[in-house]
Amino acid sequence: MTTTIDPAATAWLLAATAMVLLMTPGLAIFYGGMVRSSGVLNMLMMSFISIPLVTVAWLVAGYSLAFGDDAGGGLIGNLGHIGLSGIDPKTVHAASGIPELLFVTFQLTFAILTVALVSGAIADRAKFSAWMIFVPVWALIVYAPIAHWVWTPDGWLASLGTLDFAGGLVVEIASGASALALALVLGPRVGFKMDAMRPHNLPFVLLGAGLLWFGWFGFNAGSALAANGTAAAVFLNTLVAGCLGMLGWLIVEQIRDGKPTTFGAASGAVAGLVAITPSCGYTNTMGALIVGLVAGVVCSFAVGWKFKGGYDDSLDVVGVHFVGGIVGTLLIGFLANRAMTGDDGPQGLLYGGGLGQLGKQLVGVIVVAAFAFGVTFALGKLIDKTIGFRVSHEDEIGGIDFALHAETAYAEGVHGHGAPRRLGDGPFGH
C-alpha cells in the first residue's frame, strides 16, 4: 500500500492504456474484414460506438460498481465513487502507486473492448439502435459485477482464490458467453449453413489482428500495474502465446485441409493471445508456449461447432474468445508456478500443487459463463420484445450498411462486384 505516485509505473500505465484503447479500433478492422462487404461499415461502427457509450456508463457508475468498496458478500461495489466522486488528480491508487484516475481509465479500456467483442456474434443482422441500448446496460449489469468478483480483494471469486491476471474470466469468457446468448436471441443470418459468407477483405483481418496483438502487450503487461520483472515476463509470455497459437492453428489447417490460410494465421494468433490473458502472470515462458499451442489447436476445431450446434456465431466469438478463455483459465490449474506467483503463491497440478487450484479455476469458469449468458439472454430478449433487436429481412438481404447508415464502404456498393468502368471513368480520366 502506498500513498505516493510511482513515476515509472505511471509512465508505463499511460502507454499501456493507450495501447489497450487502440485494441477497439483494431477489433473494428479485424471484424470489418471478416464480414461481407455490405455490412463492413456497420461492423466498424458497432466497435467504435462502444467507446463513447461505455465511457459514459463507466464514469457515471461502472467504475464504482466494479472497483468501489464492497457493498456486501463480494458481489458488487458500492456507489461511493458514482460520477468519480472522491477521485481527483492527487488521489493515488494505493495498491499500485499510480494516480487513481489513470487506473480508472486503464480499466475503462478493458470494459470498452469487452462489450465490443460481443458484436462479432451478431454481425450483419442487428439494429444499431438496439446495440446502442445494449452496450451501456451490459457494461453495468454484466461486466461490472464480474470485474468486482474477480479483480477486487473483497470479490467473492478473488476471496476463493480463483486467478485471472488480465481478463480470461472478466473479458474473454464473459464476452464469449454473452455472444452465444445474443446469437441465440437474434437467430441465424439469412443463408446460414447455405451461403459461404466468406471474409470480404483478408488484408483487413491481418491488419486488425496485428493491431490487436500490439495492444495486447498493454492489455496483459499493463495489468501488472508496475514497471517491473513481472511486467517483462508477462510481455514475453504474450508474444510467445500469440506465436504458438498461430502455429497450432496453421498445423491443424495443413493436416486437415492441406493448406494453411491467412485467415487461420490471424485467428490462431488471437486464440493464443486470448488464452494467455488469464494465465500470463502465473505461468513461465514454457507454460505460455503450451497455453498458446493448445489454444490454437482447440479453437481451430471449436469454430466449427456452430454448424453442428445450429447457433450462428458470425465471427467466431464463441469459438475463439469463449473457448480460448476457458483453455487459458483452466490451464492455470496445471501450469501456475511460484517463479511467477511468489514463494507462497499457488502452484498448478504439474508443479505439485494438487487439484485445488484447478477446482477454483473451474468454479470461476462455470459461474462467470452462467451469469454472463443468463443476464445477457434476458437483456437481449427484453430489447428484442420492446424495440426489436434484429433488422428486417429486406434490410438484411439488401445490405445492412445502406439500410442503417445510408452509406456503403465501397463506391460499387459491393466490393469487387461493381459494373465495369468505361474508359475515362477513373479519378484521373484514364
C-alpha positions in Angstrom: 0.0 0.0 0.0 1.4 3.4 -0.9 0.3 7.0 -0.8 2.9 8.4 -3.2 2.9 8.2 -7.0 5.4 5.8 -8.7 6.6 7.7 -11.8 7.9 4.6 -13.6 4.6 2.7 -13.1 2.6 5.8 -14.1 4.6 6.3 -17.3 4.1 2.6 -18.3 0.4 2.6 -17.5 -0.1 5.7 -19.5 1.4 3.9 -22.5 -0.4 0.7 -21.8 -3.8 2.5 -21.5 -3.3 4.0 -25.0 -2.4 0.6 -26.3 -5.5 -1.1 -24.9 -7.7 1.7 -26.3 -6.2 1.1 -29.7 -7.4 -2.5 -29.5 -11.0 -1.5 -30.1 -10.3 0.2 -33.4 -8.1 -2.8 -34.2 -11.0 -5.1 -33.4 -13.2 -3.0 -35.6 -10.9 -3.5 -38.6 -10.4 -7.2 -37.7 -14.2 -7.8 -37.6 -14.8 -5.5 -40.5 -12.6 -7.6 -42.8 -14.4 -10.7 -41.7 -17.9 -9.7 -42.7 -19.3 -9.4 -46.2 -18.8 -6.0 -47.9 -22.4 -5.0 -47.5 -22.0 -4.9 -43.7 -18.5 -3.7 -43.1 -19.4 -0.1 -42.0 -22.0 -1.4 -39.5 -19.4 -3.8 -38.1 -16.9 -0.9 -37.7 -19.5 1.3 -36.1 -20.5 -1.4 -33.6 -17.0 -1.3 -32.1 -16.4 2.4 -32.4 -19.7 3.4 -30.8 -18.8 1.2 -27.8 -16.1 3.7 -26.9 -18.3 6.7 -26.0 -21.2 4.6 -24.7 -19.1 2.6 -22.3 -17.1 5.6 -21.3 -20.2 7.5 -20.1 -21.6 4.4 -18.3 -18.2 3.8 -16.7 -17.7 7.3 -15.4 -21.2 7.6 -14.1 -21.5 4.3 -12.2 -19.5 1.4 -13.8 -16.2 2.1 -12.1 -17.8 2.4 -8.7 -19.8 -0.8 -9.2 -16.7 -2.7 -10.3 -13.9 -1.3 -8.1 -15.7 0.6 -5.3 -15.7 -0.7 -1.8 -17.7 -4.0 -1.5 -21.4 -3.5 -0.8 -21.7 -6.9 0.8 -20.9 -10.5 0.0 -18.2 -9.8 -2.6 -20.9 -9.4 -5.2 -20.8 -5.7 -6.3 -19.1 -2.4 -5.4 -21.0 0.4 -3.7 -21.7 3.8 -5.2 -19.1 5.7 -3.3 -17.4 6.7 -6.5 -20.5 7.4 -8.5 -19.6 10.1 -11.1 -16.0 9.6 -9.9 -16.9 11.2 -6.6 -13.9 11.3 -4.2 -11.3 10.9 -7.0 -9.1 13.8 -8.2 -5.7 14.1 -9.9 -3.9 13.8 -6.5 -5.7 10.6 -5.5 -3.3 7.6 -5.5 -4.4 4.0 -6.3 -2.9 2.6 -3.1 -2.2 -0.9 -4.4 -0.1 0.2 -7.3 1.2 3.8 -6.7 -0.4 5.2 -9.9 -2.9 8.0 -10.0 -6.4 6.5 -9.4 -7.7 8.5 -12.4 -5.2 6.5 -14.6 -6.4 3.2 -13.0 -10.0 4.3 -13.8 -9.0 4.9 -17.4 -7.0 1.8 -17.8 -9.9 -0.4 -16.6 -12.3 1.6 -18.8 -10.4 0.5 -21.9 -10.9 -3.1 -20.8 -14.7 -2.6 -20.4 -14.9 -1.0 -23.9 -13.1 -3.8 -25.6 -15.1 -6.5 -23.8 -18.5 -5.3 -25.0 -17.2 -4.6 -28.5 -16.1 -8.3 -28.7 -19.7 -9.4 -28.3 -20.7 -7.6 -31.5 -18.9 -10.2 -33.7 -21.5 -12.9 -32.9 -24.4 -10.8 -34.3 -22.8 -9.4 -37.4 -25.0 -8.5 -40.4 -28.3 -8.6 -38.6 -28.5 -6.4 -35.5 -30.3 -3.0 -35.3 -27.8 -0.3 -34.5 -30.3 1.5 -32.2 -30.8 -1.7 -30.2 -27.0 -2.2 -29.9 -26.6 1.4 -28.6 -29.0 0.5 -25.8 -27.4 -2.9 -25.1 -23.8 -1.6 -24.8 -24.0 0.6 -21.7 -26.6 -1.5 -19.9 -24.5 -4.7 -20.4 -21.4 -2.9 -19.2 -23.2 -2.0 -15.9 -25.1 -5.2 -15.2 -22.7 -7.9 -16.6 -19.2 -6.6 -16.9 -19.0 -4.5 -13.7 -20.2 -7.3 -11.3 -17.9 -9.9 -12.8 -14.9 -7.4 -12.6 -15.8 -6.9 -8.9 -15.9 -10.7 -8.2 -12.5 -11.3 -9.8 -10.4 -8.2 -9.5 -11.1 -6.6 -6.2 -9.7 -8.0 -2.9 -13.2 -8.5 -1.4 -14.7 -10.0 -4.6 -16.0 -13.5 -3.8 -14.1 -15.3 -6.6 -10.9 -13.4 -5.6 -11.5 -14.5 -2.0 -12.0 -18.1 -3.2 -8.6 -17.9 -4.8 -9.6 -18.0 -8.5 -6.9 -16.5 -10.6 -7.3 -14.2 -13.6 -4.4 -12.0 -14.3 -5.7 -9.9 -17.2 -9.2 -11.0 -18.2 -9.8 -14.6 -19.1 -12.9 -14.6 -17.0 -13.8 -10.9 -16.9 -13.2 -10.2 -20.6 -12.9 -13.4 -22.7 -15.4 -15.8 -21.0 -17.8 -13.0 -20.2 -17.9 -11.7 -23.8 -17.9 -15.2 -25.3 -20.9 -16.5 -23.2 -22.7 -13.2 -23.8 -22.0 -13.5 -27.5 -23.6 -17.0 -27.5 -26.7 -15.7 -25.7 -27.2 -12.8 -28.1 -26.6 -15.0 -31.1 -29.5 -17.3 -29.9 -31.7 -14.3 -29.3 -31.3 -12.9 -32.8 -31.2 -16.2 -34.6 -29.0 -17.1 -37.6 -28.3 -14.9 -40.6 -30.3 -15.4 -43.7 -28.4 -18.1 -45.6 -26.6 -19.6 -42.6 -25.2 -23.0 -43.5 -26.1 -22.5 -47.1 -24.1 -19.4 -48.3 -20.3 -19.3 -47.9 -20.3 -15.8 -46.2 -16.5 -15.5 -46.7 -14.5 -12.6 -45.3 -14.6 -9.8 -47.8 -11.1 -8.3 -47.0 -8.4 -10.6 -45.6 -5.7 -7.8 -45.5 -8.1 -6.0 -43.1 -8.3 -9.1 -41.0 -4.5 -9.4 -40.8 -4.1 -5.7 -40.1 -6.7 -5.8 -37.3 -5.0 -8.9 -35.8 -1.7 -7.0 -35.8 -3.2 -4.0 -34.0 -4.8 -6.3 -31.5 -1.5 -8.1 -30.9 0.3 -4.8 -30.4 -2.4 -3.6 -27.9 -2.4 -6.9 -26.1 1.1 -6.2 -24.7 -0.5 -3.2 -22.9 -3.5 -5.3 -22.0 -1.5 -8.1 -20.3 1.8 -6.5 -19.2 -0.1 -3.4 -18.2 -2.1 -5.5 -15.8 1.0 -5.9 -13.6 0.3 -2.2 -12.7 4.1 -1.7 -12.4 7.2 -1.4 -14.5 9.0 -4.4 -13.1 10.1 -8.0 -13.8 6.6 -9.3 -13.7 5.5 -7.0 -16.5 8.6 -8.0 -18.5 7.8 -11.7 -18.1 4.1 -11.2 -19.0 5.2 -9.2 -22.1 7.3 -12.2 -23.3 4.5 -14.7 -22.4 2.1 -12.7 -24.5 4.4 -12.8 -27.5 5.1 -16.5 -27.1 1.5 -17.5 -26.8 0.4 -15.5 -29.8 3.1 -17.1 -31.9 2.3 -20.7 -30.8 -1.4 -20.0 -31.2 -0.8 -19.1 -34.9 1.4 -22.2 -35.4 -1.0 -24.5 -33.8 -3.9 -23.3 -35.9 -1.9 -23.5 -39.1 -0.7 -27.0 -38.3 -4.3 -28.1 -38.0 -5.2 -26.5 -41.3 -2.2 -28.1 -43.0 -3.1 -31.6 -41.8 -6.9 -31.2 -42.1 -7.3 -29.1 -45.2 -3.9 -29.3 -47.0 -3.3 -25.6 -47.0 -2.5 -23.0 -44.3 -4.6 -19.8 -44.7 -4.1 -16.1 -43.8 -7.4 -16.2 -42.0 -6.2 -19.1 -39.9 -3.0 -17.3 -39.1 -4.9 -14.3 -37.8 -7.4 -16.4 -35.9 -4.7 -18.6 -34.4 -2.7 -15.7 -33.1 -5.8 -14.2 -31.5 -6.7 -17.6 -29.9 -3.2 -17.8 -28.3 -3.5 -14.2 -27.1 -6.9 -14.9 -25.6 -5.7 -18.0 -23.7 -2.6 -16.4 -22.3 -4.6 -13.4 -21.0 -5.7 -15.1 -17.7 -2.5 -17.1 -17.2 0.2 -14.7 -18.4 1.1 -13.6 -14.8 1.1 -17.1 -13.3 3.0 -19.3 -15.9 6.6 -19.2 -17.0 7.6 -18.9 -20.6 7.4 -22.7 -21.3 3.9 -22.6 -19.8 3.0 -19.8 -22.2 4.2 -21.9 -25.1 1.9 -24.7 -24.0 -1.1 -22.4 -23.5 -0.7 -20.8 -26.9 -0.3 -24.1 -28.7 -3.2 -25.8 -27.0 -5.5 -22.8 -27.7 -4.5 -22.6 -31.4 -5.3 -26.3 -31.8 -8.5 -26.4 -29.7 -10.0 -23.2 -31.1 -9.4 -24.2 -34.7 -11.8 -27.1 -34.1 -14.2 -25.1 -31.9 -15.1 -22.5 -34.6 -16.8 -25.4 -36.5 -19.1 -26.3 -33.6 -21.6 -23.7 -34.5 -22.6 -25.6 -37.6 -23.3 -28.7 -35.5 -25.0 -26.7 -32.7 -27.1 -24.6 -35.0 -26.1 -21.2 -33.5 -24.8 -18.5 -35.8 -21.8 -17.0 -34.1 -21.0 -14.9 -37.1 -17.3 -14.1 -36.4 -16.4 -17.0 -34.1 -16.5 -15.1 -30.8 -17.6 -18.3 -29.0 -15.1 -20.5 -30.8 -12.1 -18.2 -30.1 -12.8 -16.0 -27.1 -15.1 -18.2 -25.1 -13.3 -21.5 -25.7 -9.8 -19.8 -25.7 -10.7 -18.1 -22.4 -11.7 -21.4 -20.9 -8.5 -23.1 -22.1 -6.3 -20.3 -20.6 -8.2 -20.1 -17.3 -8.2 -23.9 -16.7 -4.5 -24.3 -17.7 -3.6 -22.1 -14.7 -4.6 -25.1 -12.6 -2.0 -27.1 -14.3 0.8 -24.6 -15.1 0.9 -22.0 -12.3 4.3 -22.0 -10.7 5.9 -20.0 -7.9 8.5 -18.4 -10.2 5.6 -16.2 -11.1 3.2 -16.4 -8.2 5.7 -15.9 -5.5 7.3 -18.1 -2.7 4.0 -18.7 -1.0 1.8 -18.5 -4.1 -0.4 -21.1 -5.7 1.0 -23.9 -7.9 -0.6 -25.9 -10.6 -1.0 -29.6 -10.8 2.1 -30.2 -12.9 4.2 -28.4 -10.3 3.0 -30.4 -7.3 0.1 -28.1 -6.4 -2.6 -30.8 -6.5 -6.1 -30.3 -7.8 -7.1 -27.4 -5.6 -6.3 -24.5 -7.9 -7.8 -26.3 -10.9 -11.0 -26.6 -8.9 -11.0 -22.9 -8.1 -10.5 -22.1 -11.8 -13.3 -24.4 -12.8 -15.7 -22.7 -10.4 -14.8 -19.3 -11.9 -15.4 -20.6 -15.5 -18.8 -22.1 -14.7 -20.1 -19.2 -12.6 -19.0 -16.4 -14.9 -20.2 -18.2 -18.0 -23.6 -18.9 -16.5 -24.1 -15.4 -15.2 -23.0 -13.7 -18.4 -25.1 -16.0 -20.5 -28.2 -15.7 -18.4 -28.2 -11.9 -17.9 -27.3 -11.2 -21.5 -30.0 -13.5 -22.8 -32.6 -11.8 -20.6 -31.4 -8.3 -21.6 -31.3 -9.3 -25.3 -34.9 -10.7 -25.1 -36.1 -7.5 -23.3 -34.7 -5.3 -26.0 -36.0 -7.6 -28.8 -39.5 -7.7 -27.3 -39.7 -3.9 -26.9 -37.9 -2.2 -29.8 -36.7 -5.2 -31.7 -33.1 -6.3 -32.0 -32.9 -7.6 -35.5 -33.2 -5.8 -38.8 -35.9 -6.7 -41.3 -35.4 -9.5 -43.7 -35.4 -6.9 -46.6 -32.7 -4.8 -45.0 -30.5 -7.8 -44.2 -30.8 -9.0 -47.8 -30.3 -5.6 -49.3 -27.3 -4.7 -47.2 -27.2 -3.5 -43.6 -24.8 -0.7 -44.3 -27.1 1.2 -46.6 -30.2 0.3 -44.6 -28.9 1.6 -41.2 -26.3 4.1 -42.1 -27.2 5.4 -45.6 -23.6 4.6 -46.7 -21.6 1.9 -48.4 -17.9 1.1 -47.8 -17.1 0.9 -51.4 -18.1 3.0 -54.4 -19.5 0.0 -56.2 -21.6 -0.9 -53.2 -20.4 -4.4 -53.2 -16.6 -4.7 -53.1 -15.2 -6.2 -56.2 -18.6 -6.8 -57.9 -19.4 -3.4 -59.4 -20.2 -2.7 -63.0 -17.1 -2.5 -65.3 -15.7 1.0 -65.7 -15.6 2.8 -69.0 -12.6 4.5 -70.4 -12.3 7.9 -68.7 -14.3 6.9 -65.6 -11.3 6.8 -63.3 -10.3 9.7 -61.0 -7.6 10.8 -63.4 -9.7 10.3 -66.6 -7.7 7.3 -67.8 
